[in-house]
Amino acid sequence: MAGDGRRRGPGGARTSTGLPASIEAAWGLRERPGKGPKPGIGVERIVAAAAAVASSEGLAAVSMGRVAKELGVSTMSLYRYVAAKDELYILMQEAAVGLPPAPPPPGTGWREALEAWAWAQREVFHRNLWMLRIPISGPPATPNSVAWWDRGLAALADTGLDEGEKISVILLVGGFVRNEALLMADLGAAIAASGESAEVVMGRYAETLERFADPERYPALAKLLESRVMHEPDSADFEFVFGLERLMDGVQVLIDRRGRVNGPGSGSVDGGGAGPREGGVEA
């Protein structure tokens, strides 16, 4: 710790917020030190090089040494801008995520707005599958990721849900988007490695189950196999559409329930006049 209570970041730069210096830089809170040699690289170039490696070879290929090699500089020179690989991951994700799409037109319903938010997130993941391999270390902390969070919350502004319920909905939907993208990415990679089409792979899987799964031991599975549904190809978006629609249906039930609890003249719709939230959780 610095003598004035502020932590020193990479290259001796002090951070007054307690955040890593690179995160401060993402918020525009950190300037390049005025003394010392003029740097030949910057955070943007480092992040772009790291993202290029991740896109072509996967996140596991990203290291400070590898990025330095791509830029033609020494590994130690990178630490002037980024303190560690974990910070680099955060900055890579921030750049890849970008800003959320423009807000929907006035009068757009919550469901349409939140579905558009979910689809846009899915598109970002599909363009940058390496992002799915970055461990989640905490809530959004960089400008673009916070902007996405804000946009999702804004979709629920007029639903009558309290603030705790809104963030729970956003976590639920966001988690579904990430999990579905990860599952489809893993399945896609396995199918690609087989050199066969998805229909052939799934058909062979169904045939294997039919051969080894005893109907008396697995009666529900036997019924599924008898339907031949596993031999029928689905669209690439089928599971996402199905899951997202069911989530939205559930959120609608919550909104309807909250409307009955709050009702006309019950006070604030954000939980101030409704008392405890159902399930024993205080609003």
Secondary structure as UniProt FT lines:
FT   TURN            3..4
FT   STRAND          7..8
FT   HELIX           10..12
FT   STRAND          14..15
FT   HELIX           21..26
FT   TURN            27..28
FT   HELIX           43..57
FT   HELIX           59..61
FT   HELIX           64..71
FT   HELIX           75..78
FT   TURN            79..81
FT   HELIX           85..97
FT   TURN            106..107
FT   HELIX           110..127
FT   HELIX           129..133
FT   HELIX           143..155
FT   TURN            156..158
FT   HELIX           163..194
FT   HELIX           198..212
FT   TURN            215..217
FT   HELIX           219..227
FT   HELIX           229..231
FT   TURN            236..237
FT   HELIX           238..262
FT   TURN            264..265
FT   TURN            269..274
FT   TURN            278..280
//
